[in-house]
Amino acid sequence: MTHPFHPWVGREFVLVGIRQAWGEDRVFFFDEGGAQCSLPTGWTDAAAPDAFVAVSDGRSALRVVDLVVLGELIDSLRRAEPGDEV
């Protein structure tokens, strides 16, 4: 697990397989209890390196597209009335 904000970051699992599920590539593995789990491939080292991450060499935590999505979320939260679903 390589996703920096996931609680399992740094943990290693035995890879069972990689396949398309729920519209994205996912890795499948068994947790310590024997239950099959899956995660987006991009959250693991099984994925090809992200070009932005490789070029930025750790100098930026977020890609431009991530910042745009975050800005849109913040704008929608600011416009929301109390009790509205966002």
C-alpha positions as CSV (number, residue, x, y, z in Angstrom):
1,M,0.0,0.0,0.0
2,T,1.6,3.3,-1.1
3,H,-1.3,5.8,-0.9
4,P,0.0,8.3,1.6
5,F,-3.4,8.9,3.4
6,H,-4.6,5.3,3.6
7,P,-4.4,3.7,7.1
8,W,-2.6,0.7,5.6
9,V,0.2,2.8,4.0
10,G,3.4,0.8,4.2
11,R,1.8,-2.6,4.7
12,E,2.5,-5.4,2.3
13,F,0.1,-8.0,1.0
14,V,0.4,-11.0,-1.3
15,L,-1.0,-10.0,-4.6
16,V,-3.7,-12.4,-5.9
17,G,-4.4,-10.5,-9.1
18,I,-5.2,-7.3,-11.0
19,R,-8.4,-6.9,-12.9
20,Q,-10.9,-4.3,-14.1
21,A,-13.7,-3.9,-11.5
22,W,-16.1,-1.0,-10.8
23,G,-14.7,0.9,-13.8
24,E,-11.1,0.9,-12.7
25,D,-8.1,-1.4,-12.4
26,R,-8.0,-2.9,-9.0
27,V,-5.5,-5.2,-7.1
28,F,-6.9,-8.1,-5.2
29,F,-5.3,-9.7,-2.1
30,F,-6.2,-11.5,1.1
31,D,-6.0,-9.6,4.3
32,E,-4.5,-11.1,7.5
33,G,-8.0,-12.5,8.4
34,G,-8.2,-14.4,5.0
35,A,-10.8,-12.1,3.5
36,Q,-10.4,-11.1,-0.1
37,C,-10.0,-7.3,-0.5
38,S,-9.4,-5.0,-3.4
39,L,-8.0,-1.5,-3.8
40,P,-7.4,0.8,-6.8
41,T,-4.2,-0.2,-8.5
42,G,-3.0,3.4,-8.3
43,W,-2.9,3.2,-4.5
44,T,-0.2,0.5,-4.7
45,D,3.2,-0.1,-6.2
46,A,1.6,-2.5,-8.7
47,A,0.6,0.5,-10.9
48,A,2.9,2.1,-13.4
49,P,4.4,5.3,-12.0
50,D,2.2,8.4,-12.5
51,A,4.0,10.7,-15.0
52,F,3.2,13.8,-12.9
53,V,4.6,12.2,-9.7
54,A,7.8,11.1,-11.5
55,V,8.4,14.6,-13.1
56,S,7.6,16.6,-9.9
57,D,10.0,14.4,-7.9
58,G,8.0,14.9,-4.7
59,R,7.9,18.7,-4.9
60,S,4.1,18.8,-5.2
61,A,1.6,16.8,-3.2
62,L,-1.3,17.3,-5.7
63,R,-1.7,17.3,-9.4
64,V,-3.4,20.3,-11.1
65,V,-6.5,18.2,-11.8
66,D,-6.7,17.3,-8.1
67,L,-6.5,21.0,-7.2
68,V,-9.3,21.9,-9.6
69,V,-11.5,19.2,-8.2
70,L,-10.7,20.4,-4.6
71,G,-11.5,24.0,-5.6
72,E,-14.9,22.9,-7.1
73,L,-15.7,21.0,-3.9
74,I,-14.8,24.0,-1.7
75,D,-17.0,26.3,-3.9
76,S,-19.9,23.9,-3.7
77,L,-19.6,23.7,0.1
78,R,-19.5,27.5,0.4
79,R,-22.7,27.8,-1.8
80,A,-24.6,25.1,0.1
81,E,-27.2,26.1,2.6
82,P,-27.3,24.3,6.0
83,G,-29.0,20.9,5.6
84,D,-28.3,20.7,1.8
85,E,-26.6,17.6,0.5
86,V,-23.4,18.3,-1.4
